Amino acid sequence: MPHFAKPAEGSWTEHYPELGTEDVSYHDSISPEHYELEQQAIFGRTWLNVGRIEQLPKVGSYFSKEIDAVDTSIVVVRSSKDEVRAFHNICRHRGNKLVWQDYPGEETSGTCRQFTCKYHAWRYSLEGECTFVQQEQEFFNLDKSDYGLAGIQCEMWEGFIFVNFDPTNTTPLRDYMGELGKGLEGYPFGELTQVHKYRAEVGANWKLFIDAFAEFYHAPILHAKQSVSEESRKLMEVGYEALAYEIDGPHGMVSSWGGMAPPKDLDMVKPIEQKLRSGLFGPWEGPDFGEMPPGLNPARHKAWGVDSFVFFPNFMVLIWKPNWVLTYHYWPTSYNTHIFEGTCYFVPPKNARERLAQEMAVVTFKEYALQDGNTLEATQTMLESNTPVKTFPLGDQEVLLRQLHVTARRYISEFQQQSAKTPANA
């Protein structure tokens, strides 16, 4: 049940008694064995966002994606039937990676009429059908129709492309996105085609970075130097409290103030932000999209600035008041490392001033993210150290952290129960 306004008594966390209020253990972020279970129970069974439809502008457009969490590479393509399809990136002949350029481990993109293996030139249509076998007569009773590419469930939500590696999972993507997803439907994501991307290898468990961006409790402290000194002092004195939290199944959201675009007093921000009329909250003059979807600013607060949606397991969407969007992805590569991807989406600028305003927001976001990432590596180091401190208190502003770890452990528990019921030879 959503809770859009904090009651006079009680707390956000206490609205969700299944989360508890006791100190929490972060063993799930330092255990290789636990991570192996997450690979199967979470990343092998849930909907994962791998891109956007704008990456496939025409028939034959494709991109590859390396997904260490399920130990595979995939290729996503706009087929000749103008459908978005996804396949395991492997040739059916001898297992060579099908789509790659100079370096097999790097992701790539492009346009083609068919996929051709670099090793023995087997060919596949954009629908994944095996269409050509070099010296086919050399093979024994080979039927090309039996050797098409291995398909993966693939669906779209609001232009975001998702895949699901579990063939037994029949939950449609839109249903999986739940009420939080439905509350965002209709937002004009497709108009935000000016894209800036960052990618970083982070020495921390994937959940720890989600923890960092699912609360703003840290912002007045960790990011204090990003504000002018007087504003920083005020923020540290006042602290932070969100406008609203909501939990919906495995997903969650936090709605925050921060609509300083422009601020009431220009002295609140740095001189370069005054000149470029932009900063962390984005360009001060954003596009007018008219009436927004009902899921935004659920508290209907006049100081609203951004809503952060956490779609389990590893996809976040931030929609800012000046109508630009940030997405975060957290792709595990081991129990204590992951790849963080941050993508900024804007309406294409019409002139140099708008371009500079957007780029100011982009570089400001990068600086904040670097501060978070560096802190996370310090956290991971100490969680793995030989310390007697094994549990940690979480405040009311960290309710989404509790939910993330409870949800992840629940997926593993359900997976183990199902596995115990399934015969070994099934």
VOLODREN-233918 format. One record per residue (C-alpha): residue number from 1; chain; x, y, z. Coordinates in pm, 1 decimal, decimal comma, m for minus. Layout:
N
k_c_east_north_up
NUM_A_X_Y_Z $
...
% end
This chain:
426
k_c_east_north_up
1_A_0,0_0,0_0,0 $
2_A_151,1_338,7_m93,0 $
3_A_212,6_603,4_171,0 $
4_A_241,7_948,8_21,3 $
5_A_262,5_1155,6_338,4 $
6_A_437,9_1078,5_661,8 $
7_A_187,6_1045,2_948,6 $
8_A_210,1_1241,1_1269,4 $
9_A_313,8_923,5_1449,4 $
10_A_518,0_628,8_1338,4 $
11_A_759,9_614,7_1048,1 $
12_A_790,2_514,5_685,5 $
13_A_958,7_189,2_776,4 $
14_A_692,3_91,5_1025,7 $
15_A_433,9_101,5_747,0 $
16_A_607,9_m209,2_613,4 $
17_A_638,9_m441,7_913,8 $
18_A_774,5_m723,6_697,2 $
19_A_1096,6_m523,8_666,4 $
20_A_1158,9_m501,3_1040,0 $
21_A_1348,4_m224,4_1218,7 $
22_A_1633,6_m422,3_1373,6 $
23_A_1999,7_m389,0_1279,4 $
24_A_2085,2_m553,7_946,4 $
25_A_2363,2_m784,1_831,7 $
26_A_2549,6_m720,5_507,2 $
27_A_2670,4_m1076,9_472,7 $
28_A_2476,8_m1089,1_145,4 $
29_A_2727,1_m837,5_4,5 $
30_A_3049,6_m1015,6_98,1 $
31_A_2976,8_m1383,5_32,7 $
32_A_3084,3_m1549,0_m296,5 $
33_A_2841,7_m1835,1_m226,6 $
34_A_2554,0_m1592,3_m178,2 $
35_A_2640,0_m1417,9_m503,9 $
36_A_2629,4_m1748,5_m694,3 $
37_A_2275,3_m1794,7_m566,4 $
38_A_2184,4_m1440,3_m673,2 $
39_A_2302,9_m1518,6_m1024,4 $
40_A_2054,5_m1804,1_m1049,8 $
41_A_1768,3_m1682,9_m831,5 $
42_A_1762,5_m1314,7_m929,2 $
43_A_1944,9_m1233,1_m1252,4 $
44_A_1851,1_m1562,5_m1413,3 $
45_A_1479,8_m1521,2_m1334,5 $
46_A_1379,9_m1151,9_m1348,0 $
47_A_1326,1_m891,3_m1617,9 $
48_A_1650,0_m700,0_m1689,5 $
49_A_1667,3_m373,0_m1879,6 $
50_A_1937,2_m388,9_m2147,6 $
51_A_1872,4_m78,4_m2357,0 $
52_A_1627,8_152,1_m2530,1 $
53_A_1443,6_135,2_m2859,0 $
54_A_1637,2_436,9_m2993,7 $
55_A_1943,4_210,4_m3009,1 $
56_A_1761,2_15,9_m3282,6 $
57_A_1648,2_289,7_m3523,1 $
58_A_1580,8_67,7_m3825,8 $
59_A_1548,3_m292,1_m3941,2 $
60_A_1882,5_m466,1_m3898,1 $
61_A_2003,3_m238,9_m3617,5 $
62_A_2156,6_m438,5_m3335,2 $
63_A_2365,0_m412,5_m3019,1 $
64_A_2534,6_m667,5_m2799,0 $
65_A_2532,2_m679,6_m2420,1 $
66_A_2770,6_m862,9_m2187,7 $
67_A_2587,5_m985,9_m1877,4 $
68_A_2832,3_m1142,4_m1634,2 $
69_A_2560,1_m1202,9_m1377,0 $
70_A_2421,9_m1480,7_m1597,2 $
71_A_2754,6_m1567,4_m1762,3 $
72_A_2644,0_m1484,6_m2114,4 $
73_A_2650,6_m1236,9_m2398,9 $
74_A_2336,9_m1141,4_m2589,9 $
75_A_2254,4_m963,4_m2912,2 $
76_A_1940,4_m748,7_m2944,7 $
77_A_1814,0_m668,4_m3294,9 $
78_A_1527,6_m506,4_m3481,8 $
79_A_1416,5_m793,2_m3701,9 $
80_A_1295,0_m786,9_m4061,7 $
81_A_943,1_m806,3_m3916,6 $
82_A_1014,3_m478,8_m3732,5 $
83_A_1014,5_m659,6_m3397,9 $
84_A_1274,6_m635,4_m3122,2 $
85_A_1433,0_m977,4_m3069,2 $
86_A_1706,5_m1101,6_m2834,8 $
87_A_1935,8_m1401,6_m2874,3 $
88_A_2228,1_m1561,4_m2697,5 $
89_A_2533,5_m1434,4_m2883,0 $
90_A_2663,8_m1777,5_m2982,6 $
91_A_2700,6_m1955,7_m3315,1 $
92_A_2526,8_m2294,4_m3323,1 $
93_A_2818,3_m2461,6_m3503,8 $
94_A_3116,8_m2457,0_m3269,7 $
95_A_3017,2_m2199,1_m3009,4 $
96_A_3207,6_m1897,6_m3138,3 $
97_A_3078,2_m1558,7_m3025,5 $
98_A_2861,8_m1448,7_m3315,7 $
99_A_2859,2_m1067,7_m3290,2 $
100_A_3183,2_m889,0_m3201,6 $
101_A_3441,7_m662,0_m3359,4 $
102_A_3810,5_m643,6_m3272,3 $
103_A_3786,5_m761,4_m2912,5 $
104_A_3543,4_m1041,5_m2819,6 $
105_A_3485,3_m908,6_m2467,1 $
106_A_3371,5_m563,7_m2578,4 $
107_A_3013,0_m469,5_m2655,6 $
108_A_2934,3_m349,3_m3005,1 $
109_A_2650,6_m219,9_m3221,4 $
110_A_2571,8_m163,9_m3587,0 $
111_A_2341,8_m256,2_m3872,9 $
112_A_2336,0_m571,3_m4084,9 $
113_A_2112,6_m778,5_m4311,4 $
114_A_2212,6_m1103,0_m4144,1 $
115_A_2454,3_m1231,2_m3881,0 $
116_A_2759,9_m1418,0_m4010,7 $
117_A_2995,5_m1611,2_m3788,4 $
118_A_3359,2_m1501,1_m3825,1 $
119_A_3484,6_m1858,5_m3778,5 $
120_A_3310,4_m2072,3_m4043,6 $
121_A_3062,7_m1826,9_m4200,1 $
122_A_2739,3_m1984,3_m4077,4 $
123_A_2464,4_m1726,0_m4133,3 $
124_A_2152,1_m1634,1_m3943,2 $
125_A_1857,2_m1415,1_m4035,5 $
126_A_1744,1_m1121,2_m3821,8 $
127_A_1479,5_m1360,5_m3685,5 $
128_A_1754,7_m1596,7_m3571,1 $
129_A_1699,5_m1865,1_m3838,1 $
130_A_2002,7_m2053,6_m3964,0 $
131_A_2006,1_m1966,9_m4336,6 $
132_A_2346,0_m2086,5_m4460,6 $
133_A_2596,4_m2356,6_m4365,7 $
134_A_2934,7_m2352,4_m4534,2 $
135_A_2985,2_m2687,0_m4716,6 $
136_A_2655,4_m2810,3_m4584,6 $
137_A_2699,5_m3143,0_m4766,2 $
138_A_2983,8_m3230,4_m4526,4 $
139_A_2740,9_m3260,8_m4233,0 $
140_A_2529,7_m3561,9_m4140,4 $
141_A_2154,3_m3522,3_m4190,0 $
142_A_2177,2_m3159,6_m4086,7 $
143_A_1848,2_m2968,2_m4085,2 $
144_A_1918,2_m2593,7_m4065,1 $
145_A_1581,0_m2533,9_m3901,6 $
146_A_1713,2_m2716,5_m3594,2 $
147_A_2006,5_m2478,1_m3555,6 $
148_A_1861,6_m2131,7_m3518,5 $
149_A_1993,7_m1887,7_m3261,7 $
150_A_1888,5_m1947,4_m2902,1 $
151_A_1617,0_m1694,4_m2827,2 $
152_A_1556,1_m1501,1_m2506,9 $
153_A_1228,8_m1352,3_m2384,0 $
154_A_1226,0_m987,0_m2487,9 $
155_A_963,7_m719,4_m2420,3 $
156_A_942,9_m341,0_m2402,7 $
157_A_808,4_m98,5_m2145,0 $
158_A_787,8_269,3_m2244,2 $
159_A_1066,5_219,4_m2497,7 $
160_A_1298,1_39,8_m2253,9 $
161_A_1405,4_m305,2_m2378,1 $
162_A_1403,5_m589,1_m2124,2 $
163_A_1507,1_m953,4_m2140,9 $
164_A_1429,4_m1247,9_m1916,6 $
165_A_1647,0_m1561,2_m1917,4 $
166_A_1393,4_m1783,8_m1741,9 $
167_A_1180,1_m1963,2_m2003,8 $
168_A_936,6_m2070,9_m1731,9 $
169_A_868,0_m1713,7_m1621,4 $
170_A_543,5_m1616,1_m1791,2 $
171_A_486,1_m1286,9_m1607,9 $
172_A_446,2_m1014,0_m1872,8 $
173_A_691,0_m727,1_m1834,1 $
174_A_420,5_m465,8_m1778,0 $
175_A_279,1_m671,1_m1493,8 $
176_A_626,2_m713,1_m1346,1 $
177_A_676,7_m334,3_m1345,4 $
178_A_375,8_m311,6_m1116,0 $
179_A_187,9_m3,1_m1007,8 $
180_A_504,0_207,3_m996,4 $
181_A_566,6_129,7_m1361,6 $
182_A_206,5_199,5_m1456,8 $
183_A_227,7_534,1_m1278,2 $
184_A_504,6_641,1_m1519,1 $
185_A_337,9_526,7_m1839,6 $
186_A_291,2_812,2_m2081,0 $
187_A_601,7_1004,7_m1982,1 $
188_A_765,2_1117,3_m2310,2 $
189_A_1087,5_918,4_m2274,3 $
190_A_1107,1_894,7_m2651,9 $
191_A_1160,0_1270,5_m2684,0 $
192_A_1472,6_1260,4_m2466,8 $
193_A_1715,6_1152,2_m2737,0 $
194_A_2019,9_1359,5_m2639,1 $
195_A_2210,3_1092,5_m2446,2 $
196_A_2526,6_1105,1_m2234,0 $
197_A_2664,2_785,7_m2077,4 $
198_A_2910,2_701,7_m1802,6 $
199_A_3042,9_358,6_m1715,8 $
200_A_3263,4_261,0_m1421,6 $
201_A_3400,7_m56,1_m1271,3 $
202_A_3331,0_m35,7_m900,1 $
203_A_3496,9_m248,2_m633,2 $
204_A_3181,0_m307,6_m435,0 $
205_A_2881,9_m539,4_m429,3 $
206_A_2606,2_m432,2_m669,8 $
207_A_2351,0_m383,5_m392,8 $
208_A_2570,1_m136,0_m207,3 $
209_A_2557,2_115,0_m493,7 $
210_A_2178,5_82,2_m511,9 $
211_A_2177,1_147,5_m137,4 $
212_A_2370,6_469,3_m199,7 $
213_A_2126,3_603,5_m457,1 $
214_A_1809,8_484,2_m279,8 $
215_A_1861,0_731,8_3,5 $
216_A_1954,9_1099,0_20,2 $
217_A_2045,9_1088,7_389,4 $
218_A_2413,6_1098,7_288,2 $
219_A_2386,2_1393,6_50,8 $
220_A_2437,4_1687,2_292,8 $
221_A_2751,5_1518,6_427,4 $
222_A_2923,1_1332,4_143,2 $
223_A_2845,1_1597,6_m118,3 $
224_A_2885,4_1900,3_104,9 $
225_A_3168,3_2052,0_m99,5 $
226_A_2950,6_2057,4_m410,6 $
227_A_2748,0_2340,4_m259,0 $
228_A_2864,3_2688,6_m165,0 $
229_A_2984,3_2691,6_195,9 $
230_A_2679,8_2864,2_346,2 $
231_A_2434,4_2632,7_171,5 $
232_A_2640,3_2333,2_276,7 $
233_A_2625,1_2445,3_638,7 $
234_A_2247,7_2486,1_623,4 $
235_A_2199,5_2142,4_469,0 $
236_A_2410,8_1976,5_736,2 $
237_A_2212,4_2151,1_1010,7 $
238_A_1871,6_2069,3_865,3 $
239_A_1949,5_1720,2_737,5 $
240_A_1731,7_1541,6_487,2 $
241_A_1382,2_1400,7_482,0 $
242_A_1205,1_1272,0_173,8 $
243_A_864,5_1384,9_55,3 $
244_A_734,9_1030,8_1,8 $
245_A_832,4_665,4_m12,7 $
246_A_645,2_382,6_m175,9 $
247_A_707,1_9,3_m192,3 $
248_A_532,7_m201,1_m456,0 $
249_A_625,8_m569,1_m459,3 $
250_A_1000,3_m592,6_m528,5 $
251_A_1018,7_m229,2_m642,9 $
252_A_1034,9_99,5_m456,0 $
253_A_1057,7_474,0_m500,2 $
254_A_1159,5_784,7_m310,0 $
255_A_1026,8_1127,7_m394,4 $
256_A_1248,2_1420,1_m299,9 $
257_A_1251,4_1795,8_m278,6 $
258_A_1511,4_1978,6_m485,2 $
259_A_1322,8_2186,0_m737,6 $
260_A_1581,6_2465,6_m735,3 $
261_A_1557,2_2547,5_m1101,1 $
262_A_1632,8_2833,1_m1077,3 $
263_A_1703,2_2881,6_m705,3 $
264_A_1538,0_3172,0_m526,4 $
265_A_1879,1_3314,6_m440,7 $
266_A_2153,4_3277,1_m701,8 $
267_A_2414,5_3296,5_m425,8 $
268_A_2299,7_2948,1_m320,1 $
269_A_2488,3_2794,0_m613,3 $
270_A_2836,0_2819,5_m761,1 $
271_A_2924,0_3095,5_m1013,4 $
272_A_2955,3_2850,9_m1305,0 $
273_A_2605,6_2724,0_m1231,0 $
274_A_2480,4_3082,3_m1229,8 $
275_A_2639,4_3141,8_m1569,5 $
276_A_2520,5_2820,5_m1732,1 $
277_A_2187,4_2813,6_m1548,3 $
278_A_2227,2_2446,4_m1470,2 $
279_A_2361,7_2205,4_m1210,4 $
280_A_2283,1_1882,7_m1033,5 $
281_A_1908,9_1930,4_m1076,9 $
282_A_1951,3_1979,0_m1449,2 $
283_A_1906,5_2280,3_m1679,5 $
284_A_1696,1_2543,9_m1510,4 $
285_A_1480,7_2589,8_m1819,6 $
286_A_1354,0_2248,7_m1926,2 $
287_A_1090,4_2150,8_m2184,6 $
288_A_722,5_2173,5_m2101,4 $
289_A_558,3_1834,5_m2149,2 $
290_A_221,0_1939,6_m2014,7 $
291_A_39,9_1716,8_m1768,6 $
292_A_265,9_1455,0_m1613,6 $
293_A_182,1_1089,7_m1539,8 $
294_A_9,9_1036,3_m1201,7 $
295_A_303,9_844,9_m1054,8 $
296_A_524,4_1153,5_m1041,2 $
297_A_542,3_1374,7_m733,1 $
298_A_295,1_1155,0_m543,7 $
299_A_292,1_1391,9_m243,7 $
300_A_197,1_1677,4_m479,6 $
301_A_451,6_1891,7_m296,5 $
302_A_543,9_2234,7_m434,0 $
303_A_912,7_2179,8_m351,5 $
304_A_926,7_1850,4_m545,6 $
305_A_1241,6_1804,1_m750,3 $
306_A_1298,7_1437,3_m842,5 $
307_A_1148,2_1090,0_m812,0 $
308_A_1383,9_790,1_m795,8 $
309_A_1229,2_456,9_m898,8 $
310_A_1412,2_136,1_m807,4 $
311_A_1298,8_m146,4_m1034,8 $
312_A_1434,0_m471,9_m898,8 $
313_A_1687,6_m599,3_m942,5 $
314_A_1929,2_m345,8_m1093,6 $
315_A_1750,1_m66,8_m1283,0 $
316_A_1674,6_283,2_m1154,2 $
317_A_1488,4_565,2_m1327,6 $
318_A_1514,2_923,0_m1197,8 $
319_A_1275,5_1179,9_m1339,2 $
320_A_1364,0_1540,7_m1261,8 $
321_A_1128,1_1836,1_m1237,9 $
322_A_1293,8_2021,7_m1532,4 $
323_A_1203,2_1719,1_m1747,6 $
324_A_1523,1_1527,3_m1795,1 $
325_A_1592,0_1167,9_m1696,3 $
326_A_1873,5_970,7_m1536,5 $
327_A_1895,8_592,3_m1543,5 $
328_A_2127,2_374,1_m1338,1 $
329_A_2224,7_13,6_m1399,9 $
330_A_2426,1_m204,6_m1165,6 $
331_A_2570,3_m512,5_m1341,1 $
332_A_2746,0_m756,5_m1105,1 $
333_A_3075,5_m905,9_m1217,5 $
334_A_3154,4_m1085,3_m888,9 $
335_A_3041,5_m1080,0_m527,6 $
336_A_3245,7_m763,2_m462,2 $
337_A_3265,8_m592,4_m803,9 $
338_A_3015,3_m454,8_m1050,5 $
339_A_2981,7_m225,6_m1350,3 $
340_A_2786,8_93,3_m1288,7 $
341_A_2621,2_263,1_m1585,2 $
342_A_2474,3_611,6_m1560,3 $
343_A_2283,6_757,9_m1854,3 $
344_A_2151,9_1113,6_m1885,8 $
345_A_1862,4_1182,2_m2125,5 $
346_A_1761,9_1528,6_m2250,1 $
347_A_1550,6_1679,7_m2522,9 $
348_A_1803,7_1767,5_m2797,8 $
349_A_1937,9_2120,2_m2743,6 $
350_A_1833,0_2387,7_m2991,6 $
351_A_2138,3_2610,0_m2941,9 $
352_A_2479,0_2630,9_m2776,8 $
353_A_2345,2_2771,0_m2449,6 $
354_A_2107,1_2475,6_m2406,3 $
355_A_2389,2_2232,9_m2494,5 $
356_A_2618,4_2386,1_m2230,5 $
357_A_2340,9_2374,2_m1970,8 $
358_A_2290,0_2005,3_m2036,3 $
359_A_2661,1_1930,8_m2025,3 $
360_A_2688,7_2115,6_m1695,1 $
361_A_2427,5_1877,9_m1550,1 $
362_A_2614,8_1579,8_m1695,7 $
363_A_2954,3_1666,6_m1548,4 $
364_A_2795,7_1757,6_m1214,6 $
365_A_2628,2_1417,0_m1200,4 $
366_A_2963,4_1252,7_m1278,1 $
367_A_3130,6_1427,7_m985,2 $
368_A_2856,9_1318,6_m744,1 $
369_A_2870,3_960,8_m870,6 $
370_A_3249,5_947,1_m830,8 $
371_A_3214,4_1054,6_m468,7 $
372_A_2957,2_780,6_m407,7 $
373_A_3160,1_512,7_m587,4 $
374_A_3477,2_589,2_m395,5 $
375_A_3291,5_566,3_m64,0 $
376_A_3138,8_231,4_m160,8 $
377_A_3478,8_75,5_m212,4 $
378_A_3573,2_185,4_138,7 $
379_A_3251,5_25,0_264,9 $
380_A_3317,5_m303,1_83,7 $
381_A_3672,1_m318,8_220,5 $
382_A_3557,4_m290,3_579,9 $
383_A_3259,4_m522,2_543,5 $
384_A_3503,2_m789,4_428,9 $
385_A_3757,5_m714,5_701,1 $
386_A_3813,5_m910,8_1020,2 $
387_A_3601,8_m680,7_1233,3 $
388_A_3368,6_m774,8_1521,1 $
389_A_3104,6_m537,1_1379,3 $
390_A_2860,3_m757,8_1188,3 $
391_A_2526,2_m571,9_1194,8 $
392_A_2432,5_m212,1_1130,2 $
393_A_2139,8_19,7_1214,7 $
394_A_1933,1_170,0_933,9 $
395_A_1735,2_489,1_978,2 $
396_A_1387,1_568,4_856,2 $
397_A_1530,2_740,9_546,7 $
398_A_1690,2_407,0_453,6 $
399_A_1368,0_211,2_417,1 $
400_A_1440,3_123,4_52,7 $
401_A_1773,5_m27,1_159,9 $
402_A_1593,1_m263,7_392,1 $
403_A_1350,9_m352,1_117,4 $
404_A_1625,1_m425,1_m138,5 $
405_A_1811,8_m670,0_82,5 $
406_A_1494,0_m834,7_213,0 $
407_A_1369,1_m876,9_m145,0 $
408_A_1698,7_m1019,7_m270,6 $
409_A_1711,2_m1273,2_13,7 $
410_A_1348,1_m1366,5_m47,9 $
411_A_1419,3_m1446,4_m412,9 $
412_A_1701,4_m1674,5_m305,0 $
413_A_1487,1_m1846,4_m41,3 $
414_A_1208,1_m1910,9_m292,4 $
415_A_1460,1_m2039,8_m546,9 $
416_A_1610,1_m2280,4_m295,0 $
417_A_1265,9_m2406,9_m195,4 $
418_A_1170,2_m2466,5_m559,4 $
419_A_1502,2_m2636,5_m631,8 $
420_A_1455,8_m2868,0_m334,3 $
421_A_1119,5_m2976,9_m476,1 $
422_A_1254,4_m3038,5_m827,5 $
423_A_1403,1_m3382,1_m897,3 $
424_A_1772,5_m3373,5_m981,7 $
425_A_1712,1_m3524,2_m1327,6 $
426_A_1419,4_m3295,4_m1414,2 $
% end
